[in-house]
Amino acid sequence: MAMDVGQGCGMALRGQALSGEVVELPEPWRSAVVTVVLPTYNEAANLPVIVAELLSLPLTGLRVLVADDNSPDGTGTVADELAEKYGADKITVVHRPGKQGLGRAYVDGMTRAVAAGADFVVQMDSDLSHSPEYLPQMLGTLLATQADVVIGSRYVCGASLASEWAWHRKALSGFANLYVRALLRLGVRDVTAGFKMWRASALDTIDVASVRSNGYSFQVEMNYRSVQHGLKIVELPIHFADRREGESKMSLKVQLESAMMPFSLRRRAR
């Protein structure tokens, strides 16, 4: 079951979602164990910034897990330095043998986070296109609605996209969502979103360790499995910013895999 928190486009909700103010949660929720999984490949410039923003949030139980695919720009070394700076109780670094794709890094990081005792697991980009300030609001929404997963959505009422995006990039993103929604009918507006907060129990339910897809198709399969298992999905409007530094990892191979994933999922369901 999917639900759009922005339904009706109320002005109060829109202001809350996009105002830039960090939501303060009461105890015991502010000290819940929340692990943020950051997959990295050549994010040496962005990683210190996003880690600092994450660890400054009013969530005392927040942890960061960096899954680095042996970045040639030294991101893994930067991650180790950050772990030394903030402490091993705040940052865990997983050094992976090479570039194996976004999905593989997420599966590795999420399974480790759940095994280490996380109550909630966050997936988000390391390039600062997803603002950490939304995390307390996402946690509050998840708890208030008794959802299994909250999506930081670009395509619900009150959300917005980076003004720096060229028209063709916006068109491609919008088309990809329409295409997948038309084929799979998941009831989710932003089916390719990479900004989500999961209950650890939900990741166990969908058996995240068995997910094999990559790139945007990883996001689609995660949503598909959630719907198939009857999990409650809530979409929260966000502003999706342009990356701060570096280049996009979107390749032709990733785009083709994403295009084929809906057909693959439909075949499996027969």
Secondary structure, 3 states (H helix, E strand, C coil): CEEECCCCCCHHHHHHHHCCCCCCCCCCHHHCCEEEEEEECCCCCCHHHHHHHHHCCCCCCEEEEEEECCCCCCHHHHHHHHHHHHCCCCEEEEECCCCCCHHHHHHHHHHHHHHCCCCEEEECCCCCCCCHHHHHHHHHHHHHHCCCEEEEECCCCCCEECCCCCHHHHHHHHHHHHHHHHHHCCCCCCCCCCCEEEEHHHHHHCCHHHCCCCHHHHHHHHHHHHHHCCCCEEEEECEECCCCCCCCCCCHHHHHHHHHHHHHHHHHHC
